[in-house]
Amino acid sequence: MSPSGTTKTAAAKTSAETGAYELCGVGIAPAQITPDTLGEYVSAVTKTTGDRWRGALLDSSDLRARALGLLFRYTEAKFHRPEKHEEATAKLTEDVREELVQLAAGGSDPAVYAAATWICANGTGQVVQTGACRRISLRGLASIDPDNAMPWLEVAVEDRTRGDLQSEGADFARAAAAHKSDFYQDSFLQAASAEMPPDATPLARVALDVQTVGLLAVEPLFEFSEASRFCSTEGLHGQQRQEPCEALARLWVTQGRSLLEFGMGKTLGRRLGWTQERLGKMDRELDAMMSLARENVSDPWSCQSIASDNRMLEGRAQQGEIDFLRGMLERSPPPAAGAAGALGTLGTRDPGTPKP
């Protein structure tokens, strides 16, 4: 579970004279370290702290931290075990799934419940009704977080997959009537940061938070594909879809927590015929926020990059990506195009981490 798959490893090659990268608090990496192996080297350097951190997640009294620890354990067991241990791996993954479903079914925390649906979905967009997973459902998630658009969009995907288009339309209407949009990634990032060992170095904190980012970012966002399909150009020819699609687009550009939501809302708005003046203003705001979120790819683990990333990660966990970036824009002018900035958005980084 290293940050090697994130864009922090897409560093430019260093000069022949130095042949190395700076690791904040560690020094210069060995000359043989390349852009492709830099993330693995950072993971090795921070391994001891990472092991203690994942243990703290599993032992935490905070349900979201424990759920995150179980997601890490599940992914490690499912994707990083030797093939000769297939039987042991199958038992371990089933045990982890059982524990996570038990956490979800026994409480009312929507983020924990969502994590259980992820581990039971296997990338299908619907909870597989086998074993422990029979105790939960996407509709169950929507019932404990009914004012959140995201669970209702997932239920809509499930109903459409079953061929129940009438229920799909009703689900989408519930999503459009919601007053918030949250797919729980920031709350897990907050839980991850809270369990970080007190003696973790700035380098380790960012490296481990990037692991959390990578783990969460590979969860397929079927909610967006459902919105894009339901509010397609062809679909909007029907008058009955105009109103819910307008409401969802407006929710995402005004109340969304991430750049992904803002961008998707803008896409839907263009299909709905929003004015060029309105869209142009949103384009400029999105460009400015993305400039702030752009990281320093030439030296991604330097102290300057680490400080910037830590600010971004802490801001995201506490406020959400959009609110944090908007606050930064209010406090200072946007940076010039191409300027170094902080850690990129969860959804646009390529974490290279297998789906839980």
RAMO-V747412 format. One record per run of one state. SS is the DSSP state (a for helix, b for strand, c for the rest). FROM is the first residue (numbers start at 1). LEN is the number of residues. If there is no record, write none. Layout:
ss:SS from:FROM len:LEN
ss:SS from:FROM len:LEN
//
This chain:
ss:c from:1 len:2
ss:a from:3 len:3
ss:c from:6 len:1
ss:a from:7 len:3
ss:c from:10 len:12
ss:b from:22 len:2
ss:c from:24 len:3
ss:b from:27 len:2
ss:c from:29 len:9
ss:a from:38 len:8
ss:c from:46 len:1
ss:a from:47 len:13
ss:c from:60 len:3
ss:a from:63 len:17
ss:c from:80 len:3
ss:a from:83 len:23
ss:c from:106 len:4
ss:a from:110 len:12
ss:c from:122 len:9
ss:a from:131 len:5
ss:c from:136 len:2
ss:a from:138 len:7
ss:c from:145 len:3
ss:b from:148 len:1
ss:a from:149 len:13
ss:c from:162 len:3
ss:a from:165 len:13
ss:c from:178 len:2
ss:b from:180 len:1
ss:c from:181 len:4
ss:a from:185 len:10
ss:c from:195 len:7
ss:a from:202 len:16
ss:c from:218 len:4
ss:a from:222 len:9
ss:c from:231 len:4
ss:a from:235 len:3
ss:c from:238 len:1
ss:a from:239 len:17
ss:c from:256 len:3
ss:a from:259 len:14
ss:c from:273 len:3
ss:a from:276 len:18
ss:c from:294 len:9
ss:a from:303 len:17
ss:c from:320 len:1
ss:a from:321 len:11
ss:c from:332 len:14
ss:a from:346 len:3
ss:c from:349 len:8
//
